[in-house]
């Protein structure tokens, strides 16, 4: 199959990208999309085949061909000698990681209007790999997120269905009854269309993640740092942070705390529900780690699951709205009320939690 994307500009020749046909995966679906965001590959044609004669005519080949030669635009990772990883990471790359390794910074710069050589592009390039692409590399290479020897005997509490981008792309390989009885050429076109749907899914998800990290996460770095530095205005030991507006604070807080390991950990974070005047406020317990559901210090057990007047009466604090049944978050009508809740929770001993 050869497929062409709409042209955004005229070119004397349009590069041909090659990848394999048959069952497709998230890594090559993303690799193809990433390439085609670049001016050098827009417009471009795509052929899905395992025929080495056809692949030899391609400008760029990903996830097939048994070659990793960047100078010749060959990006396969299946050969036994392949062991390339992303800087400061140990996970072997897939075709997604390979394309991102070589083209990620230009892609980040293109979609953020930042200078490719800037510190911001480098930060975003590394962050997108760590939080998005590395998992695809591991999935395609059969690498578990956990050391199998360290989780022997551990059982899941429930079946999570294995839901992730890799599994969703995998579902697109199944064609159901509507493709039964098609001629080989028609069946191949139907498969190719499903691959393009997978590529679009992976690519648009990547771009949404990039937009979030560029427009929300990255600007929040300085804001979180300044808020951290002011935390002792609210608690002498610095265990409460009060944000003037909501922001993605968790990543940055853990990084700042690692840089200030001698300081007490932050236990509660306060922020308004919106930036409008008179907004209600939230008080949130800080989890032990970024992905943990266990808190450093939950809100008091006697408050959990209570609302409104009952919560105000038990806590002795005006304006209370709720405390979640698990104690990870609560609400108050005012900034002062939320701060009173945090300070009261600090005073309550561990034996009452």
GULUM-815655 format. One line per 10 residues: number of its first residue (from 1); for each residue x, y, z of N, C-alpha, C. Coordinates in pm, whole numbers, plus 50000, padded with zeros to 5 digits. Example, Ala and Ser with C-alpha at 12.3 -4.5 7.8 and 13.67 -1.06 7.14 Angstrom:
1) 51319 49431 50780 51230 49550 50780 51320 49670 50780 ~ 51285 49775 50708 51367 49894 50714 51290 50003 50787
# end
This chain:
1) 50084 49880 50000 50000 50000 50000 50087 50124 50000 ~ 50048 50222 49922 50112 50351 49926 50005 50455 49955 ~ 50029 50539 50054 49929 50638 50094 49996 50773 50102 ~ 49922 50876 50065 49977 51012 50059 49900 51104 50151 ~ 49972 51189 50225 49905 51288 50307 49891 51416 50229 ~ 49794 51500 50265 49774 51625 50191 49898 51714 50196 ~ 49925 51781 50085 50043 51866 50078 50015 51999 50144 ~ 50114 52048 50218 50109 52183 50273 50197 52278 50193 ~ 50288 52222 50114 50376 52303 50031 50424 52217 49915 ~ 50463 52278 49807 50509 52204 49691 50654 52159 49709
11) 50685 52038 49667 50821 51987 49672 50852 51918 49540 ~ 50979 51917 49505 51020 51851 49382 51004 51700 49394 ~ 51029 51646 49512 51011 51503 49535 50958 51482 49675 ~ 50872 51384 49688 50811 51356 49816 50872 51229 49873 ~ 50931 51235 49992 50996 51117 50047 50898 51003 50070 ~ 50944 50883 50049 50865 50763 50072 50908 50701 50204 ~ 50813 50689 50297 50838 50625 50425 50791 50481 50416 ~ 50874 50390 50463 50837 50249 50463 50828 50193 50604 ~ 50727 50112 50627 50717 50031 50748 50653 49899 50709 ~ 50641 49807 50803 50592 49673 50768 50440 49670 50762
21) 50389 49576 50684 50246 49549 50685 50218 49440 50788 ~ 50093 49393 50790 50056 49295 50891 50024 49363 51024 ~ 50032 49286 51131 50000 49339 51263 50086 49461 51295 ~ 50021 49569 51338 50093 49691 51370 50086 49717 51520 ~ 50179 49803 51565 50191 49834 51708 50200 49984 51728 ~ 50194 50024 51853 50193 50167 51886 50323 50235 51845 ~ 50436 50162 51851 50564 50230 51826 50577 50278 51683 ~ 50552 50192 51583 50568 50239 51446 50454 50333 51405 ~ 50336 50316 51469 50226 50409 51442 50267 50550 51482 ~ 50331 50564 51598 50377 50696 51641 50496 50742 51560
31) 50589 50652 51531 50709 50689 51455 50672 50752 51321 ~ 50577 50691 51251 50535 50744 51121 50471 50881 51138 ~ 50386 50896 51238 50319 51025 51260 50421 51134 51291 ~ 50518 51103 51379 50617 51204 51417 50696 51251 51295 ~ 50738 51158 51212 50812 51198 51092 50729 51292 51006 ~ 50602 51262 50993 50518 51338 50899 50474 51474 50952 ~ 50511 51504 51078 50489 51640 51127 50600 51734 51082 ~ 50712 51679 51037 50828 51760 50999 50814 51810 50856 ~ 50859 51933 50829 50851 51986 50693 50917 51896 50589 ~ 51027 51830 50626 51097 51744 50529 51012 51626 50484
41) 50911 51589 50564 50827 51473 50532 50681 51514 50505 ~ 50659 51638 50478 50522 51684 50457 50517 51770 50331 ~ 50470 51714 50218 50400 51586 50206 50495 51468 50195 ~ 50442 51350 50219 50519 51227 50202 50425 51113 50170 ~ 50480 51008 50114 50406 50885 50088 50445 50779 50190 ~ 50356 50684 50211 50381 50575 50304 50353 50442 50236 ~ 50445 50348 50249 50424 50213 50199 50444 50115 50314 ~ 50350 50021 50326 50359 49918 50429 50385 49785 50361 ~ 50504 49730 50382 50546 49607 50315 50665 49549 50389 ~ 50688 49421 50366 50812 49358 50414 50903 49319 50297
51) 50866 49361 50179 50945 49330 50060 51072 49414 50059 ~ 51190 49352 50075 51314 49430 50080 51341 49510 49954 ~ 51293 49464 49839 51312 49539 49716 51238 49672 49720 ~ 51114 49668 49769 51037 49791 49781 51095 49880 49890 ~ 51132 49821 50004 51189 49899 50114 51318 49970 50072 ~ 51391 49908 49981 51517 49969 49938 51495 50098 49859 ~ 51374 50118 49810 51343 50240 49735 51295 50353 49826 ~ 51278 50322 49955 51222 50421 50049 51329 50519 50096 ~ 51289 50640 50114 51377 50742 50172 51406 50710 50319 ~ 51301 50665 50391 51312 50636 50534 51235 50508 50564
61) 51293 50422 50646 51229 50296 50684 51228 50285 50836 ~ 51112 50252 50894 51100 50237 51038 51041 50102 51073 ~ 51098 50039 51175 51044 49918 51238 51050 49793 51149 ~ 51129 49797 51046 51144 49681 50958 51274 49697 50882 ~ 51326 49587 50829 51445 49595 50746 51574 49549 50813 ~ 51573 49538 50947 51690 49488 51016 51810 49580 51014 ~ 51787 49711 51001 51898 49806 50995 51871 49925 51085 ~ 51976 49968 51155 51973 50097 51224 52092 50177 51175 ~ 52065 50263 51077 52168 50349 51019 52106 50488 50999 ~ 52121 50576 51098 52058 50709 51086 52100 50784 50960
71) 52225 50769 50918 52271 50841 50799 52196 50798 50675 ~ 52145 50673 50675 52066 50622 50562 51916 50622 50593 ~ 51878 50683 50706 51737 50692 50746 51674 50554 50765 ~ 51750 50464 50829 51699 50330 50862 51687 50319 51013 ~ 51563 50289 51060 51536 50293 51204 51461 50167 51249 ~ 51530 50054 51242 51474 49930 51295 51545 49895 51426 ~ 51477 49820 51511 51533 49787 51642 51527 49637 51670 ~ 51492 49555 51572 51470 49413 51595 51597 49328 51582 ~ 51705 49383 51532 51828 49307 51514 51892 49274 51650 ~ 51956 49159 51657 52011 49110 51784 52119 49200 51840
81) 52186 49273 51754 52295 49359 51799 52247 49495 51848 ~ 52120 49524 51835 52067 49656 51870 52057 49671 52022 ~ 52109 49780 52075 52100 49806 52220 52096 49956 52251 ~ 52050 50037 52157 52049 50182 52176 51941 50225 52275 ~ 51976 50319 52360 51882 50372 52459 51880 50524 52452 ~ 51781 50583 52515 51770 50729 52526 51866 50776 52635 ~ 51922 50896 52623 52015 50946 52726 51958 50936 52867 ~ 52040 50880 52958 52007 50865 53100 51896 50763 53125 ~ 51863 50679 53027 51763 50574 53044 51823 50441 53000 ~ 51765 50333 53052 51820 50200 53021 51728 50117 52933
91) 51610 50167 52901 51514 50092 52821 51556 50093 52674 ~ 51567 49975 52614 51601 49965 52472 51493 50032 52389 ~ 51535 50108 52289 51440 50185 52208 51362 50097 52110 ~ 51242 50139 52081 51164 50084 51971 51174 50184 51855 ~ 51096 50164 51751 51101 50259 51640 51052 50397 51683 ~ 50957 50402 51778 50911 50532 51828 51025 50605 51897 ~ 51097 50535 51986 51208 50596 52056 51321 50636 51963 ~ 51346 50556 51860 51453 50589 51766 51421 50717 51689 ~ 51301 50724 51636 51263 50845 51562 51265 50965 51656 ~ 51217 50948 51778 51215 51058 51874 51356 51099 51915
101) 51444 51002 51930 51583 51032 51965 51645 51125 51861 ~ 51621 51097 51734 51687 51172 51626 51609 51295 51581 ~ 51478 51291 51594 51397 51401 51541 51314 51472 51649 ~ 51322 51426 51773 51235 51480 51878 51253 51628 51903 ~ 51376 51674 51909 51397 51816 51938 51342 51906 51827 ~ 51367 51876 51700 51302 51958 51596 51150 51953 51603 ~ 51094 51838 51638 50948 51826 51649 50897 51911 51764 ~ 50963 51903 51880 50923 51984 51995 50932 52132 51960 ~ 51043 52173 51898 51061 52313 51862 50954 52360 51764 ~ 50922 52274 51667 50823 52309 51565 50687 52336 51625
111) 50647 52255 51723 50512 52265 51779 50502 52356 51899 ~ 50612 52416 51941 50610 52509 52053 50660 52648 52017 ~ 50714 52662 51897 50775 52788 51854 50893 52829 51943 ~ 50958 52730 52001 51079 52755 52080 51202 52728 51995 ~ 51314 52785 52034 51438 52759 51964 51485 52617 51992 ~ 51523 52546 51886 51560 52406 51902 51675 52386 52000 ~ 51765 52481 52010 51879 52469 52100 51855 52520 52239 ~ 51731 52560 52270 51702 52619 52401 51694 52516 52511 ~ 51713 52562 52634 51699 52474 52750 51557 52420 52760 ~ 51458 52504 52724 51318 52462 52734 51289 52343 52643
121) 51342 52346 52520 51321 52234 52428 51387 52108 52483 ~ 51506 52121 52538 51574 52004 52595 51494 51946 52711 ~ 51440 52031 52797 51359 51984 52910 51235 51911 52859 ~ 51165 51970 52763 51044 51907 52709 51076 51778 52637 ~ 51184 51775 52562 51227 51654 52490 51249 51539 52588 ~ 51318 51567 52696 51344 51462 52796 51216 51424 52871 ~ 51133 51521 52902 51010 51493 52977 50913 51407 52896 ~ 50897 51439 52768 50808 51360 52683 50858 51217 52667 ~ 50989 51201 52662 51039 51064 52655 51007 50990 52785 ~ 51039 51052 52897 51021 50986 53028 50876 50950 53055
131) 50785 51041 53023 50645 51022 53063 50556 50964 52954 ~ 50607 50949 52832 50521 50901 52725 50586 50793 52640 ~ 50700 50825 52582 50756 50737 52480 50828 50616 52540 ~ 50890 50631 52655 50963 50518 52712 50871 50399 52736 ~ 50749 50424 52779 50654 50314 52802 50624 50239 52673 ~ 50618 50310 52560 50596 50245 52431 50716 50161 52392 ~ 50837 50214 52417 50959 50137 52390 50960 50008 52472 ~ 50928 50019 52600 50929 49902 52687 50823 49801 52643 ~ 50704 49850 52611 50595 49762 52570 50633 49683 52446 ~ 50691 49749 52346 50724 49682 52222 50841 49585 52238
141) 50929 49613 52333 51044 49526 52356 51020 49422 52465 ~ 50897 49417 52516 50864 49316 52617 50932 49338 52750 ~ 50950 49465 52788 51017 49498 52914 50913 49540 53016 ~ 50912 49474 53131 50816 49506 53236 50858 49632 53310 ~ 50759 49706 53359 50788 49824 53439 50848 49786 53574 ~ 50829 49661 53615 50880 49614 53743 50976 49497 53721 ~ 51071 49485 53808 51159 49368 53807 51075 49247 53846 ~ 51062 49148 53758 50976 49033 53789 51012 48964 53919 ~ 51140 48963 53956 51180 48896 54079 51135 48972 54204 ~ 51107 49101 54188 51070 49181 54305 50920 49178 54333
151) 50840 49123 54242 50695 49122 54262 50640 48979 54264 ~ 50726 48882 54286 50679 48744 54296 50582 48732 54412 ~ 50468 48672 54386 50367 48654 54491 50272 48770 54505 ~ 50300 48881 54437 50212 48997 54443 50093 48973 54351 ~ 49973 48995 54402 49852 48973 54324 49776 49104 54309 ~ 49715 49122 54192 49634 49241 54168 49508 49236 54253 ~ 49465 49352 54299 49339 49360 54372 49220 49355 54278 ~ 49241 49396 54153 49133 49396 54053 49196 49386 53915 ~ 49114 49355 53816 49162 49345 53678 49149 49481 53612 ~ 49263 49541 53576 49259 49673 53513 49243 49664 53361
161) 49234 49546 53308 49211 49529 53165 49332 49556 53079 ~ 49444 49591 53141 49563 49622 53064 49545 49739 52971 ~ 49457 49833 53008 49425 49943 52919 49542 50040 52911 ~ 49580 50071 52789 49687 50166 52762 49689 50191 52613 ~ 49771 50285 52569 49773 50315 52426 49814 50194 52344 ~ 49909 50114 52397 49951 49995 52325 49837 49898 52302 ~ 49753 49878 52405 49642 49784 52391 49532 49839 52300 ~ 49512 49971 52305 49410 50032 52219 49451 50022 52072 ~ 49578 50048 52045 49628 50030 51908 49615 49883 51868 ~ 49647 49794 51960 49634 49651 51931 49493 49613 51890
171) 49392 49674 51955 49253 49645 51920 49221 49680 51775 ~ 49289 49781 51721 49262 49824 51584 49310 49722 51480 ~ 49387 49624 51522 49429 49520 51429 49314 49425 51393 ~ 49210 49421 51476 49102 49327 51451 48997 49392 51363 ~ 48960 49320 51256 48879 49381 51152 48733 49339 51156 ~ 48694 49244 51235 48555 49199 51247 48502 49149 51112 ~ 48371 49144 51099 48312 49076 50984 48315 49159 50856 ~ 48323 49292 50869 48305 49374 50750 48416 49357 50647 ~ 48530 49300 50687 48638 49281 50591 48647 49138 50539 ~ 48559 49053 50587 48560 48915 50540 48524 48910 50391
181) 48596 48829 50314 48565 48808 50174 48621 48914 50081 ~ 48698 49011 50133 48756 49113 50046 48869 49054 49962 ~ 48887 49107 49846 49003 49071 49763 49130 49114 49836 ~ 49245 49048 49808 49369 49080 49880 49403 49229 49879 ~ 49386 49295 49764 49420 49437 49757 49327 49520 49845 ~ 49199 49484 49846 49103 49556 49929 49129 49531 50077 ~ 49162 49406 50110 49191 49372 50250 49314 49449 50299 ~ 49416 49460 50211 49535 49534 50250 49504 49682 50272 ~ 49420 49738 50184 49383 49878 50201 49308 49899 50331 ~ 49219 49805 50365 49145 49817 50491 49239 49811 50610
191) 49338 49721 50603 49438 49713 50710 49518 49843 50719 ~ 49555 49897 50603 49632 50021 50601 49551 50136 50660 ~ 49423 50139 50633 49338 50244 50690 49334 50234 50841 ~ 49331 50111 50892 49332 50094 51038 49467 50137 51096 ~ 49574 50112 51023 49705 50159 51069 49707 50312 51075 ~ 49651 50377 50975 49650 50523 50974 49566 50577 51090 ~ 49459 50507 51125 49379 50547 51242 49463 50534 51369 ~ 49541 50426 51378 49629 50408 51493 49736 50515 51498 ~ 49791 50548 51382 49894 50651 51376 49839 50786 51420 ~ 49718 50819 51375 49655 50944 51415 49628 50947 51564
201) 49580 50835 51619 49556 50826 51764 49683 50853 51842 ~ 49791 50785 51804 49918 50801 51877 49971 50943 51860 ~ 49964 50995 51739 50022 51126 51714 49948 51239 51782 ~ 49816 51237 51774 49739 51343 51839 49752 51336 51991 ~ 49766 51215 52045 49790 51202 52189 49925 51262 52226 ~ 50027 51234 52145 50158 51293 52169 50151 51445 52166 ~ 50084 51501 52068 50077 51646 52056 50000 51709 52172 ~ 49897 51640 52222 49825 51691 52339 49915 51691 52462 ~ 49993 51584 52478 50087 51579 52590 50192 51689 52578 ~ 50243 51710 52458 50342 51815 52437 50283 51952 52470
211) 50160 51978 52425 50096 52106 52453 50080 52127 52603 ~ 50041 52020 52673 50025 52031 52820 50158 52063 52887 ~ 50263 51990 52853 50392 52013 52917 50448 52151 52881 ~ 50423 52196 52759 50475 52326 52717 50396 52441 52781 ~ 50265 52432 52779 50182 52546 52816 50139 52546 52962 ~ 50145 52433 53029 50104 52426 53170 50217 52380 53261 ~ 50273 52263 53231 50374 52204 53321 50501 52287 53327 ~ 50555 52328 53213 50681 52401 53212 50668 52539 53278 ~ 50565 52619 53246 50553 52747 53315 50532 52734 53465 ~ 50478 52619 53509 50452 52601 53652 50579 52582 53733
221) 50691 52550 53670 50816 52524 53745 50852 52640 53836 ~ 50861 52760 53781 50900 52876 53861 50793 52911 53964 ~ 50666 52895 53925 50556 52925 54015 50558 52833 54138 ~ 50581 52705 54116 50587 52610 54227 50710 52639 54315 ~ 50821 52670 54253 50941 52700 54330 50920 52823 54420 ~ 50858 52926 54366 50832 53046 54446 50734 53018 54560 ~ 50633 52936 54531 50536 52900 54633 50601 52816 54742 ~ 50690 52726 54703 50764 52645 54800 50847 52734 54891 ~ 50913 52833 54834 50998 52921 54914 50917 53003 55014 ~ 50788 53025 54985 50702 53105 55074 50622 53019 55171
231) 50645 52888 55173 50557 52799 55249 50562 52823 55400 ~ 50674 52871 55453 50686 52889 55598 50608 53009 55649 ~ 50550 53085 55557 50458 53190 55598 50329 53131 55654 ~ 50300 53007 55620 50174 52943 55658 50192 52837 55766 ~ 50312 52783 55775 50346 52684 55877 50495 52696 55903 ~ 50532 52712 56029 50672 52739 56064 50766 52630 56013 ~ 50716 52507 56001 50799 52396 55954 50790 52377 55802 ~ 50709 52458 55737 50699 52450 55592 50620 52332 55540 ~ 50523 52286 55616 50449 52166 55576 50323 52197 55495 ~ 50295 52325 55473 50176 52366 55398 50218 52463 55288
241) 50175 52435 55165 50196 52526 55052 50061 52580 55008 ~ 50057 52710 54979 49933 52774 54937 49954 52838 54800 ~ 49889 52782 54699 49898 52835 54563 49788 52939 54541 ~ 49821 53046 54473 49722 53149 54441 49631 53107 54326 ~ 49671 53003 54252 49589 52948 54145 49629 52802 54125 ~ 49542 52726 54063 49572 52586 54036 49682 52572 53932 ~ 49762 52466 53945 49868 52438 53848 49914 52293 53865 ~ 49984 52237 53767 50041 52102 53782 50165 52107 53872 ~ 50146 52083 54000 50252 52107 54099 50329 51983 54141 ~ 50274 51865 54123 50333 51747 54185 50476 51718 54139
251) 50496 51708 54009 50631 51679 53957 50734 51776 54013 ~ 50698 51904 54007 50793 52007 54047 50820 52002 54198 ~ 50715 51975 54276 50735 51969 54421 50833 51858 54458 ~ 50816 51740 54402 50906 51629 54436 51049 51660 54393 ~ 51065 51728 54280 51199 51766 54235 51262 51867 54331 ~ 51184 51967 54371 51235 52070 54463 51269 52007 54598 ~ 51184 51919 54645 51212 51855 54775 51339 51771 54770 ~ 51363 51705 54657 51486 51626 54644 51608 51716 54649 ~ 51594 51839 54602 51704 51935 54607 51722 51995 54747 ~ 51619 51981 54831 51622 52036 54967 51590 51925 55067
261) 51666 51818 55061 51636 51698 55139 51643 51719 55289 ~ 51710 51825 55334 51721 51850 55478 51594 51915 55534 ~ 51508 51966 55446 51386 52033 55489 51274 51932 55513 ~ 51177 51970 55598 51060 51884 55619 50978 51877 55491 ~ 50914 51764 55472 50831 51744 55353 50701 51823 55365 ~ 50652 51866 55252 50520 51930 55246 50413 51823 55262 ~ 50316 51850 55350 50210 51753 55375 50078 51791 55309 ~ 50053 51922 55300 49926 51966 55242 49950 52080 55143 ~ 49871 52078 55036 49875 52182 54934 49736 52243 54921 ~ 49729 52375 54922 49602 52447 54909 49599 52523 54777
271) 49481 52530 54715 49465 52604 54591 49317 52634 54568 ~ 49287 52744 54497 49147 52775 54466 49094 52686 54355 ~ 48962 52662 54357 48901 52580 54253 48904 52650 54118 ~ 48903 52782 54119 48910 52859 53994 48980 52990 54023 ~ 49005 53067 53918 49073 53195 53934 48974 53310 53951 ~ 48847 53279 53958 48744 53382 53976 48739 53425 54122 ~ 48706 53549 54145 48694 53599 54281 48588 53523 54360 ~ 48616 53499 54488 48522 53426 54571 48522 53277 54549 ~ 48624 53225 54483 48632 53081 54456 48641 53000 54585 ~ 48584 52882 54581 48605 52787 54690 48749 52736 54685
281) 48795 52678 54797 48934 52633 54808 48942 52485 54838 ~ 49050 52424 54793 49079 52283 54819 49202 52270 54908 ~ 49201 52170 54993 49319 52131 55069 49347 51985 55035 ~ 49464 51959 54980 49497 51826 54929 49619 51770 55000 ~ 49607 51645 55044 49721 51576 55105 49821 51539 54996 ~ 49950 51555 55023 50055 51519 54928 50081 51369 54938 ~ 50083 51302 54826 50109 51158 54825 50257 51130 54847 ~ 50287 51007 54888 50425 50972 54920 50516 50976 54798 ~ 50461 50952 54682 50535 50964 54557 50437 51004 54448 ~ 50488 51037 54331 50405 51090 54223 50289 50998 54188
291) 50313 50868 54182 50212 50774 54136 50147 50696 54249 ~ 50171 50738 54372 50119 50665 54487 49980 50715 54525 ~ 49896 50623 54577 49768 50661 54635 49779 50674 54787 ~ 49898 50652 54840 49919 50662 54984 49972 50801 55017 ~ 49909 50867 55113 49944 51003 55146 50050 51010 55255 ~ 50125 51118 55255 50220 51142 55364 50144 51159 55495 ~ 50034 51232 55490 49945 51246 55606 49807 51283 55555 ~ 49716 51188 55560 49580 51212 55515 49510 51310 55607 ~ 49404 51370 55559 49320 51451 55647 49261 51359 55755 ~ 49226 51415 55871 49187 51333 55987 49077 51232 55958
301) 49091 51117 56017 48994 51009 55997 48854 51051 56040 ~ 48846 51133 56146 48714 51174 56197 48643 51268 56100 ~ 48715 51322 56002 48654 51410 55903 48612 51335 55776 ~ 48667 51220 55754 48652 51152 55625 48506 51121 55595 ~ 48463 51159 55475 48328 51131 55429 48222 51227 55478 ~ 48261 51327 55559 48164 51423 55611 48152 51543 55519 ~ 48037 51614 55534 48011 51732 55451 47948 51842 55534 ~ 47966 51965 55488 47891 52083 55529 47883 52098 55682 ~ 47762 52115 55737 47748 52148 55878 47806 52040 55969 ~ 47787 51915 55932 47839 51807 56015 47992 51813 56022
311) 48055 51842 55911 48200 51853 55907 48246 51976 55985 ~ 48174 52087 55971 48208 52208 56047 48200 52181 56197 ~ 48097 52109 56238 48078 52081 56381 48190 51991 56434 ~ 48225 51886 56362 48328 51793 56407 48465 51859 56409 ~ 48493 51939 56307 48627 51999 56294 48642 52128 56374 ~ 48528 52195 56400 48534 52325 56465 48578 52436 56372 ~ 48564 52413 56241 48610 52509 56140 48492 52553 56055 ~ 48477 52684 56037 48366 52736 55957 48392 52717 55808 ~ 48284 52703 55733 48292 52701 55588 48332 52570 55524 ~ 48339 52462 55602 48380 52334 55544 48275 52284 55445
321) 48321 52226 55337 48231 52173 55234 48232 52021 55234 ~ 48351 51960 55233 48360 51814 55232 48501 51771 55266 ~ 48514 51644 55304 48641 51572 55303 48615 51437 55238 ~ 48694 51403 55140 48677 51276 55069 48687 51159 55167 ~ 48617 51050 55135 48613 50934 55224 48751 50874 55248 ~ 48844 50894 55155 48979 50842 55173 49072 50942 55242 ~ 49025 51066 55259 49104 51166 55329 49213 51232 55247 ~ 49209 51218 55112 49316 51276 55034 49289 51421 54996 ~ 49162 51465 55006 49130 51602 54967 49006 51649 55041 ~ 48998 51780 55062 48881 51842 55123 48857 51978 55063
331) 48746 52040 55102 48712 52170 55048 48657 52263 55154 ~ 48676 52393 55130 48623 52495 55219 48581 52614 55136 ~ 48491 52695 55190 48440 52809 55117 48545 52917 55097 ~ 48647 52923 55185 48745 53032 55180 48888 52983 55192 ~ 48979 53070 55154 49121 53042 55173 49153 53022 55321 ~ 49099 53111 55406 49125 53099 55550 49073 52967 55605 ~ 48954 52927 55561 48898 52802 55610 48981 52682 55568 ~ 49027 52682 55443 49111 52572 55397 49243 52568 55475 ~ 49300 52685 55502 49424 52691 55579 49400 52644 55723 ~ 49287 52678 55779 49252 52629 55913 49241 52477 55914
341) 49185 52421 55808 49173 52276 55799 49311 52211 55794 ~ 49401 52267 55715 49536 52211 55705 49609 52219 55838 ~ 49599 52334 55904 49668 52351 56032 49610 52260 56139 ~ 49477 52243 56139 49415 52153 56235 49458 52009 56210 ~ 49467 51971 56082 49509 51835 56048 49653 51811 56092 ~ 49737 51913 56086 49876 51898 56133 49881 51873 56282 ~ 49789 51935 56356 49791 51924 56503 49741 51789 56551 ~ 49659 51727 56471 49600 51599 56515 49705 51489 56508 ~ 49719 51416 56617 49823 51314 56625 49796 51195 56534 ~ 49903 51122 56504 49894 51005 56415 49800 50900 56471
351) 49782 50894 56601 49695 50792 56660 49549 50819 56631 ~ 49516 50941 56584 49378 50973 56552 49353 50970 56402 ~ 49458 50938 56323 49442 50943 56178 49369 50820 56127
# end
